[in-house]
Amino acid sequence: MPRWIAIGKAPGWDTAQHLGNHMKATKEWRADARTTIHTVMALGDGRLIAECHCVKQEDFEAWLKKKGWTVESISPIKLIANVGSIWDGQNP
């Protein structure tokens, strides 16, 4: 399934408690049967990075909007290198 990455900001997501409130329950990161928010990282500069596995970018955008993100950018992930393995982020 294609993967996407977003960079942006959302109020309060820089604390472990708030991040947990938005990501701990399955219903929070599994938007539907074909949309999974795989990773969210809070950066030291206040920005957030989220990785999503979904068919269409619009599905990821809907989740970001629902969660109150102000998005700087969303991009398809082209290639991924992870502990020695490299794969295509759009056609894994």
C-alpha distance (Angstrom), angle and dihedral (degrees) to the residues before:
residue distance angle dihedral
M1 . . .
P2 3.82 . .
R3 3.79 119.1 .
W4 3.79 130.1 -143.5
I5 3.80 134.4 -169.1
A6 3.80 126.3 -152.2
I7 3.79 130.5 -167.6
G8 3.77 119.6 -163.0
K9 3.78 148.0 104.4
A10 3.79 135.8 -88.7
P11 3.79 126.2 -179.2
G12 3.80 114.3 -99.4
W13 3.78 98.0 0.6
D14 3.81 90.4 119.1
T15 3.82 93.7 81.3
A16 3.79 125.1 79.1
Q17 3.81 91.3 -130.1
H18 3.80 94.9 52.9
L19 3.80 93.2 42.3
G20 3.80 88.8 50.1
N21 3.80 91.4 50.1
H22 3.80 89.6 55.7
M23 3.79 99.5 39.8
K24 3.82 112.0 25.3
A25 3.81 101.1 81.4
T26 3.80 116.9 69.3
K27 3.82 91.4 -125.8
E28 3.82 88.4 61.3
W29 3.82 96.9 57.0
R30 3.80 99.6 27.0
A31 3.81 101.0 66.2
D32 3.82 92.5 175.7
A33 3.80 139.8 -27.6
R34 3.81 91.9 -70.5
T35 3.83 102.4 32.8
T36 3.81 121.4 75.5
I37 3.79 125.9 170.7
H38 3.78 97.4 -144.7
T39 3.81 102.8 -177.7
V40 3.80 138.5 5.3
M41 3.81 119.9 -171.5
A42 3.80 127.2 -172.4
L43 3.81 110.3 -146.5
G44 3.79 125.6 -148.3
D45 3.81 91.4 -113.0
G46 3.83 92.8 60.6
R47 3.79 96.8 -100.8
L48 3.78 124.9 120.6
I49 3.79 132.3 -141.9
A50 3.80 121.1 -155.5
E51 3.79 128.4 -174.8
C52 3.79 119.4 -156.8
H53 3.80 133.7 -173.1
C54 3.81 108.8 -151.9
V55 3.78 142.4 128.2
K56 3.82 97.6 -115.9
Q57 3.79 132.1 30.9
E58 3.82 88.4 -134.2
D59 3.81 90.0 67.7
F60 3.82 90.4 56.5
E61 3.80 91.0 45.3
A62 3.82 90.0 54.0
W63 3.81 91.3 53.9
L64 3.81 92.2 48.2
K65 3.80 90.7 50.3
K66 3.80 92.1 47.8
K67 3.81 89.6 52.6
G68 3.81 93.3 49.9
W69 3.79 98.9 -111.8
T70 3.79 122.6 162.6
V71 3.80 99.6 -145.9
E72 3.82 122.4 -146.1
S73 3.78 94.5 -178.6
I74 3.79 144.7 -13.1
S75 3.78 120.1 -160.9
P76 3.77 136.4 173.3
I77 3.79 111.8 -112.5
K78 3.79 107.9 -117.7
L79 3.80 103.0 -174.4
I80 3.79 134.8 2.8
A81 3.80 128.7 -156.8
N82 3.79 113.2 -167.6
V83 3.81 122.9 170.3
G84 3.77 93.7 -33.9
S85 3.80 98.9 -37.8
I86 3.80 121.4 104.7
W87 3.79 123.7 -165.6
D88 3.75 142.0 167.2
G89 3.80 110.6 -97.4
Q90 3.80 93.7 -151.2
N91 3.82 99.2 43.4
P92 3.81 107.8 26.7
